[in-house]
Amino acid sequence: MKKYRKGDDVIVRAGRDKGKRGTILRVIDTEKVLVDNVNIVKKHTKPNPNKGETGGIIEKESPIRISNLGMYNPNSKKVDRVGIKVLEDGQKVRIFRSDGEMIDAS
């Protein structure tokens, strides 16, 4: 079971964008995700008249490692770690490590 999913609210714990909060847009692989308005890079593009694209400098999100993120806990309004708990019926759920509350019952 993955600890982070699309749509989760996360806070950056380390790196250039430390302290920023955003929503996961896409999970790239097991170690990287795209987060809204975090890790913004400038990309220089050439014009392509066949596709009707103009050239210039565009800003876009770049993937960030999951190890630099923490889940936003709405109860404590702080960053929190994520754990996995197995219920009595064998179902796995994600929990916040600080208070043990379930994130979702999937």
Sequence and secondary structure as in RCSB ss.txt:
>XXXX:A:sequence
MKKYRKGDDVIVRAGRDKGKRGTILRVIDTEKVLVDNVNIVKKHTKPNPNKGETGGIIEKESPIRISNLGMYNPN
SKKVDRVGIKVLEDGQKVRIFRSDGEMIDAS
>XXXX:A:secstr
  S  TT EEEE SSTTTT EEEEEEE SSSEEEETTSSEEEEEE  BTTTTB  EEEEEE  EEGGGEEEEETT
TTEEE EEEEE TTS EEEEETTT  EEE  
